[in-house]
Amino acid sequence: MTHTDGGAGRRTAHARSYLMCPPEHFTVQYVINPWMDPARPVDTVRAMAQWRNLRKTFTGLGHQVRTISAEPGLPDMVFAANGGTVIGGQVLGARFRYPQREPESAAYLRWFQQHGFPLAVPPRSINEGEGDIIFAGHSVIAGYGFRSDEAVAPQLAGLFGLPVVSVRLVDPRFYHLDTALCVLDADTAAYYPAAFDDAGLAALASLFAELIEAKDTDAEVLGLNAVSDGRHVVLPAQACGLAEQLSAAGFEPVGVDMSEFLKAGGGPKCCTLELRS
C-alpha cells in the first residue's frame, strides 16, 4: 500500500549529528543473520573507502559526524546504529542478542558517558539500539522478533517520555527494524510490508500519513537501510526503484555504494547512529 501526494516543495532538511565507527576491523567471521557468509570475504580496503564516502556524504549535506574508535576483535562495531538509542540527549545503551557482539555494549556506553551524554543508562532488556528502535517524531517504534525483545518498550517509554509502538518482524532477512522501515519525516515512512505481521502493518498505517512501499528488488539490497534528514535520503545506490519513488514523493535520494557492508547485512543506516540533543 502506498500513500503519496507528490510532496514536491514541502520537504525540509534538518541538520543532524551522527556517530560512526570506522571499519578498521570489519570482517565476516561468524553467522548471526542470513546475509553473513564467512566464505565471502570482505574487501577491507574497499569497505574503508565506502565508509569514508558515506561520512563525506553526510558532512557534504551539512551534518556533523563524530567517530568512536574501533576496537580489535569487534568486527561488527562499524554498525554504530546498534550501539544505543539517543533521544533528547538521553541514551539507552544496547544489550546484544549474540555473545559475539555483546562487548560492543560497554564500548559504546563508555563513549556516551565520556562525550557529553551523562544520562547514558544501561538496558534492562535485550535491544540492539537503533537497529530496532526508531524515533518517529512524536513516538518511538520498537521492532522485536529476532534481535530485540518486546520487553524493552517500558524502559523506552520511561526514559524518553514518549509513546512506544511495538511491531513484530517476521522475515529473518529483515532481522532489524532498520532493514525494513525508514522514517523519512514526521509524517512519512518507507517500508517493506512483507517484513511485518498484520498488527505491525496496522500500527504503521496509523502512525504515518504517507507510506511508501518498497518493492522486493529494493528491499533485497537493503534499500530501506537509509538515513533521512527530512529531505535528503542517503540510501544504497543499488535501490534504484526506491530512489525513484522517493524522488516522486518530493525527497532527494542520495545513493551510496555500501556493497561490502551488505555482506554482513548492513547499509548506510547500520553504520550511522543519530545523536539527538
C-alpha positions as CSV (number, residue, x, y, z in Angstrom):
1,M,0.0,0.0,0.0
2,T,1.4,3.4,-1.0
3,H,0.1,6.7,0.1
4,T,1.8,9.7,-1.6
5,D,0.6,13.0,-3.0
6,G,3.7,14.2,-4.8
7,G,5.3,16.1,-1.9
8,A,7.3,18.4,-4.1
9,G,8.5,21.6,-2.4
10,R,7.4,20.6,1.1
11,R,10.3,18.5,2.3
12,T,12.7,20.3,4.7
13,A,16.2,19.2,5.6
14,H,17.4,19.5,9.2
15,A,21.0,19.4,10.3
16,R,21.8,16.2,12.2
17,S,24.6,14.9,14.4
18,Y,25.8,11.3,13.8
19,L,28.2,8.8,15.4
20,M,30.1,6.5,13.2
21,C,32.8,3.8,13.7
22,P,35.5,3.2,11.1
23,P,35.6,-0.4,9.7
24,E,39.2,-1.0,10.7
25,H,38.4,-4.5,12.0
26,F,35.4,-5.2,9.8
27,T,35.2,-8.8,8.6
28,V,32.5,-11.5,8.4
29,Q,33.8,-14.0,11.0
30,Y,30.6,-15.6,12.2
31,V,26.9,-16.0,11.1
32,I,24.2,-14.2,13.1
33,N,21.9,-13.2,10.3
34,P,21.0,-14.7,6.8
35,W,23.3,-12.2,5.0
36,M,26.5,-13.3,6.6
37,D,28.8,-15.9,5.0
38,P,32.4,-16.2,6.1
39,A,33.2,-17.8,2.7
40,R,32.5,-14.4,1.1
41,P,35.5,-12.4,2.2
42,V,35.2,-8.6,2.8
43,D,37.5,-6.3,0.8
44,T,38.7,-4.3,3.7
45,V,40.2,-1.5,1.5
46,R,37.0,-1.1,-0.4
47,A,35.0,-1.2,2.8
48,M,37.0,1.7,4.3
49,A,36.6,3.7,1.0
50,Q,32.8,3.1,1.1
51,W,32.6,4.1,4.8
52,R,34.7,7.3,4.1
53,N,32.4,8.2,1.2
54,L,29.3,7.8,3.5
55,R,30.9,10.1,6.1
56,K,31.8,12.6,3.4
57,T,28.2,12.4,2.1
58,F,26.8,13.3,5.5
59,T,29.2,16.2,6.0
60,G,28.6,17.4,2.5
61,L,24.9,17.6,3.3
62,G,25.7,19.8,6.3
63,H,25.6,17.2,9.1
64,Q,28.1,16.7,11.9
65,V,29.8,13.4,12.2
66,R,31.6,12.2,15.3
67,T,33.6,9.0,15.5
68,I,34.2,6.2,18.0
69,S,37.4,4.3,17.8
70,A,37.1,0.7,16.5
71,E,38.2,-2.0,18.9
72,P,40.1,-5.2,17.9
73,G,38.0,-8.3,18.0
74,L,34.7,-6.5,17.4
75,P,34.2,-6.8,13.6
76,D,30.6,-5.5,13.7
77,M,31.4,-2.4,15.8
78,V,31.3,-0.5,12.5
79,F,27.5,-0.8,12.7
80,A,27.2,2.1,15.1
81,A,23.4,2.2,14.9
82,N,23.3,-0.8,17.2
83,G,25.3,0.9,19.9
84,G,22.4,2.6,21.6
85,T,19.5,5.0,21.2
86,V,19.8,8.7,21.8
87,I,16.7,11.0,22.2
88,G,16.7,14.4,23.8
89,G,20.3,13.9,25.0
90,Q,19.4,10.8,26.9
91,V,20.9,7.5,26.0
92,L,19.6,3.9,26.4
93,G,22.6,1.6,26.0
94,A,22.4,-1.6,23.9
95,R,22.3,-5.2,25.0
96,F,23.1,-7.6,22.2
97,R,21.4,-10.9,21.4
98,Y,24.6,-12.7,20.5
99,P,27.7,-13.0,22.6
100,Q,29.9,-12.2,19.6
101,R,28.6,-8.6,19.8
102,E,28.0,-8.1,23.5
103,P,31.4,-6.4,24.2
104,E,30.2,-3.5,21.9
105,S,27.7,-2.6,24.5
106,A,30.3,-1.4,27.0
107,A,32.4,0.3,24.3
108,Y,29.5,2.5,23.2
109,L,28.2,3.2,26.7
110,R,31.7,4.3,27.6
111,W,31.8,6.7,24.7
112,F,28.5,8.2,25.6
113,Q,29.5,8.7,29.2
114,Q,32.8,10.3,28.2
115,H,31.5,12.6,25.4
116,G,28.8,14.8,26.9
117,F,26.0,12.2,27.4
118,P,25.9,11.8,31.2
119,L,22.4,10.4,31.2
120,A,23.5,7.2,29.5
121,V,21.9,4.3,31.2
122,P,22.3,0.5,30.7
123,P,19.5,-1.5,29.3
124,R,17.3,-4.0,31.3
125,S,16.2,-5.9,28.2
126,I,17.9,-7.1,25.1
127,N,17.8,-4.3,22.5
128,E,20.2,-3.6,19.6
129,G,19.9,0.2,19.6
130,E,18.6,2.0,16.6
131,G,18.7,-1.3,14.7
132,D,15.3,-2.0,16.3
133,I,14.4,1.3,17.9
134,I,13.3,4.1,15.5
135,F,12.4,7.7,16.6
136,A,9.3,8.8,14.7
137,G,9.0,12.4,15.9
138,H,6.2,12.0,18.4
139,S,6.7,8.4,19.3
140,V,9.2,5.5,19.2
141,I,8.8,2.4,17.1
142,A,10.3,-0.7,18.6
143,G,10.9,-3.8,16.5
144,Y,11.1,-7.2,18.0
145,G,11.1,-10.9,16.9
146,F,14.7,-11.6,16.0
147,R,17.3,-9.4,17.8
148,S,15.5,-7.3,20.3
149,D,12.9,-8.1,23.0
150,E,9.4,-6.7,23.1
151,A,10.1,-6.1,26.9
152,V,12.3,-3.1,26.1
153,A,9.2,-1.0,25.5
154,P,8.5,0.1,29.1
155,Q,12.1,1.2,29.6
156,L,12.0,3.2,26.4
157,A,8.7,4.9,27.5
158,G,10.0,5.7,30.9
159,L,13.4,7.1,29.8
160,F,12.3,9.1,26.8
161,G,8.7,10.0,27.9
162,L,7.3,9.1,24.5
163,P,4.6,6.6,23.4
164,V,6.2,3.3,22.2
165,V,4.7,1.3,19.4
166,S,6.0,-2.3,19.2
167,V,6.0,-4.1,15.9
168,R,6.9,-7.7,15.2
169,L,9.3,-8.6,12.4
170,V,8.5,-11.9,10.7
171,D,11.1,-12.3,7.9
172,P,14.6,-13.3,9.1
173,R,16.3,-11.5,6.2
174,F,15.0,-8.3,7.8
175,Y,16.2,-9.1,11.2
176,H,16.4,-5.5,12.4
177,L,13.7,-2.9,12.1
178,D,16.0,-0.5,10.2
179,T,16.3,-3.0,7.4
180,A,12.5,-2.9,6.7
181,L,11.5,0.7,7.7
182,C,12.9,4.1,7.2
183,V,11.2,7.1,8.8
184,L,11.6,9.9,6.2
185,D,10.0,12.7,8.2
186,A,7.3,13.0,10.9
187,D,4.5,12.1,8.5
188,T,6.2,9.8,6.0
189,A,8.0,6.5,6.1
190,A,9.2,3.9,3.5
191,Y,8.7,0.3,4.4
192,Y,8.6,-3.3,3.2
193,P,5.2,-4.8,4.1
194,A,6.3,-8.5,4.0
195,A,8.7,-7.9,6.9
196,F,5.8,-7.2,9.3
197,D,2.8,-9.1,10.7
198,D,-0.7,-7.7,10.2
199,A,-0.7,-5.9,13.6
200,G,2.5,-4.2,12.7
201,L,1.2,-3.1,9.4
202,A,-1.9,-1.6,11.0
203,A,0.3,0.2,13.5
204,L,2.5,1.7,10.8
205,A,-0.6,2.8,8.9
206,S,-1.9,4.6,12.0
207,L,1.4,6.4,12.6
208,F,2.1,7.9,9.1
209,A,0.1,9.9,6.7
210,E,2.2,8.6,3.8
211,L,3.7,5.2,3.4
212,I,6.0,4.4,0.5
213,E,6.1,0.7,-0.2
214,A,9.5,-0.7,-1.3
215,K,9.5,-3.3,-4.0
216,D,11.1,-6.7,-3.4
217,T,14.2,-5.9,-5.5
218,D,14.9,-2.8,-3.5
219,A,14.3,-4.4,-0.1
220,E,16.6,-7.3,-1.1
221,V,19.5,-4.9,-1.4
222,L,18.6,-3.3,2.0
223,G,17.4,-0.2,0.3
224,L,15.4,0.7,3.4
225,N,18.5,0.8,5.5
226,A,18.6,4.5,4.8
227,V,19.2,7.8,6.6
228,S,16.8,10.8,6.1
229,D,17.3,14.4,7.2
230,G,13.7,15.2,6.2
231,R,14.6,16.0,2.6
232,H,17.8,14.1,1.6
233,V,17.7,10.3,1.9
234,V,21.0,8.5,1.9
235,L,20.4,5.0,0.7
236,P,22.2,2.1,-1.1
237,A,22.9,3.1,-4.7
238,Q,21.5,-0.3,-5.8
239,A,18.0,0.6,-4.7
240,C,17.2,2.4,-7.9
241,G,13.4,1.8,-7.8
242,L,13.1,3.1,-4.3
243,A,15.1,6.2,-5.2
244,E,12.6,6.9,-8.0
245,Q,9.7,6.5,-5.5
246,L,11.4,8.9,-3.0
247,S,12.0,11.5,-5.7
248,A,8.4,11.3,-6.8
249,A,7.4,11.9,-3.2
250,G,9.5,15.1,-3.0
251,F,12.6,13.7,-1.4
252,E,16.1,13.9,-2.7
253,P,17.7,10.4,-2.8
254,V,21.5,10.3,-2.4
255,G,22.8,6.9,-3.5
256,V,26.0,5.4,-1.9
257,D,27.7,2.1,-2.5
258,M,27.7,0.0,0.6
259,S,28.1,-3.4,-1.0
260,E,30.9,-4.6,1.3
261,F,28.7,-4.0,4.3
262,L,25.8,-5.8,2.7
263,K,27.9,-9.0,3.1
264,A,27.1,-8.6,6.9
265,G,23.5,-7.4,6.4
266,G,24.3,-3.7,6.7
267,G,23.9,-0.5,4.9
268,P,24.0,3.3,5.4
269,K,21.8,3.3,8.5
270,C,23.5,0.4,10.1
271,C,26.7,2.5,10.1
272,T,25.0,5.6,11.5
273,L,23.8,6.4,15.0
274,E,21.9,9.7,15.3
275,L,22.9,11.8,18.4
276,R,19.7,13.7,19.1
277,S,20.2,16.5,21.6
